[in-house]
Amino acid sequence: MTPRMSADARRELVLEAATRAFARTGYAGTSTDAVAKEAGVSQPYVVRIFGTKLELFVEVFDRATRRIIDAFEHVIATQVIDPDSEEGLSPLGQAYADLVLRDRDALQLMVHGFAAATDPEIGAFARSRMTEIFQVVRGTGIDDDRARDFVAHGMLINVMLAIGAPEHVAGDAALLALTDCVFGDVADSLTEAS
């Protein structure tokens, strides 16, 4: 007989399943039934824990984007960030790249979350989280323009990974050049891994 899971463990199981399901088909294309099937639980159980699909989506979107803030705050607290140096934000950039390269489901979920921002609640959350990320980056002491460029580059990384650019550079010199520009030294390992 398999030991019973704790309520916290079951909740975590559903959140992980929801991340995978929403990453594949987005907010509009994913039902609570699809999340339940992914998690191996009943649909009423998912609704009982999380309420609506919207509440569940916002929670997994929150978890995915919270990881970025946590990673940035950890880097800022543990490493020297030189706001006056061109390479000063490299530790933050590396932390971000490590996150999105390691967890493509969280990346896809973020892309879907920003795309679903026409929903008022998702839009309000997305704006709040983007602002919070911008504020954390500004907290390094860099000016607003450099903080904007850093966040914009992160969003370009998201798009490039979401469209599978690193895996499809063979035979496309322009895509390879763009991938190299976006990922720098990481580009070689990305294309080798594909």
N, C-alpha and C positions, 0 to 999 in steps of 0.2 A: 504494500500500500504506500502510495506517495504521500509524504507529509504535506499538510495544508499550508498554503502560502499565507503570510500575514497580509493584512489589508494594505499596508504600505508597499509590500512587494507586488501585489496585484495591481495597485495603482500605477506603480512604476512600469510594469509590464504593459499596461494599456497606453501609457504615455509614449513608450518606445514604439509600440505598434502604430500609434497615431502618427508619430513622426515619420515612420516609413510610408504609411498609407497617404498622408497629405503630401509628402515629398514626391510621390509618384503621380498623383492625380490632382493636386491642389485642393483649395478650399471648396470650390464649387463642385468639383468632380468626385469628392469623397463623402460617403455617408457614414453615419455612426455604425451602421451595419457592416460596412467594409472595415472599419477600425476594429469592431468586435471580432470579425472573422480573422483578421490579422493577428489579434491578441489571443484568439482561442477562447473567448468568453462570449456571453450573450449580449445582444444589443441593449436590452433593458439594463443590464449591469453597467454598461458604458454610460448610459444616460443617468442612472442613479448616482454614479460617482461624479460625473462632470456636468450634468445638466444638459445643455444644448451643444450641438456641434460647434457653434460659434465659441462658446466658452472653452471647449476642448481645444479648438484650433488656436485661440489666443494663448492658452496655457503652453502649448508646445512651441508656438512662435516666440513666446516670452523666454522659454528655456533655451532655445537656439540662440537668440540674440543676447541673452544674459551671459552666455558663455564668452562672447566677445568682450563684453565689459569686464567680466571677471579676469580674463586673460590679460587685457590691457592694464587693469589696475595692479595685477600681480607683477607685471613687467615694470611698471612705474615704481612700485614699492621695492623691488629687488635689484634693479639695474640702473645704471647711470644713463639718463637720457639727456643728451646735449641739444637743447633747442636751437642753438646757433650753428650747429653742424649740418651739412647736407645729408650726412648719413645718420643724424641724430635719432631718427624715428625707426631705424632698421630693426631694433629689437621688437618694436610693436608690430612692424610689418611681418617679421618672421613668426611671431606668435599667432598672427591672423592666418598666415599661410598654413601653418601647422594645423590649426583648427579646421579650416575648410578643406584641406587636402585629406585629412584623416577621416572626416565625417561628411560624406557627400549628401547623405539624407538631410542633415541639418542645413547644409548649404541650399539644397533644393527647396527645403521648407521655407527658408528665408526668402528666396526668390518668389515663391508662391505667395508668401505673406505680403511682400511689398506689392505684388501684382493684384492682390485681393483688397487693396486699400480703398477701393470704391465703397466697400462696406463701411459705414460710419465708425463702428467700434474697432474694426481692424485698422482702418485708416488712422484713427486717433492714437491707437497703440503704436503703429509703425512710425508715425511722426514723433511721438514721445521717445521711442527707443533710438531713432536716428539722431535726435537732438542730444540724448544722453551720451551716445557714442561720440558725437562731435565734441561735447563738453569734456569728456574724459581725455580725448586727444588734445584739446586746447589746454588742458591742465598740465601738459608737459612744458608749457611756456612758449610754444610756437604761436605765430600769429594766425589770424583767422584764415588767411589765404592758404597757408601751408596745411592747416588742419583740414580745410575743404579739399585740397588736392589729395591728401592722404586718404580721406574717406571716399572720395571719388575713385581713387585707384582701387580701393577695396571692393567697391561696387563693380568695377570693370573685371576684377578677378572673379567675382561671383558670376557675372555673365559668361565669361570665357569658360569657366568650369561647367556651368549649367548647360551650355551648348556643346560641351565635349570637345572644345577646341584642341586641347593637348593630345587627345587620342586620334585626331583626324588631320594632323599636319602633313602627313606623307603625301607628296605630290602637289601640295598647295603652298608655294613659296610665300605668298602674301600672308596666309594664315600662320605659317611658321614664323615669319618676321614679327607679326603682331603678338604671337605667343611669347616669343623671345623678349619683346619689349615689355610685356605685361609681367612675365614671371622671372625674367632675368636668369640667374644661375639655376633656378629650379626647373626651367623649361627642359633641359636635357634629361633630368631624371623623370619628368612627367612623360615625355615621349618614349623613353625607354621602358617605363612601366606599362605603357599601353600595348 
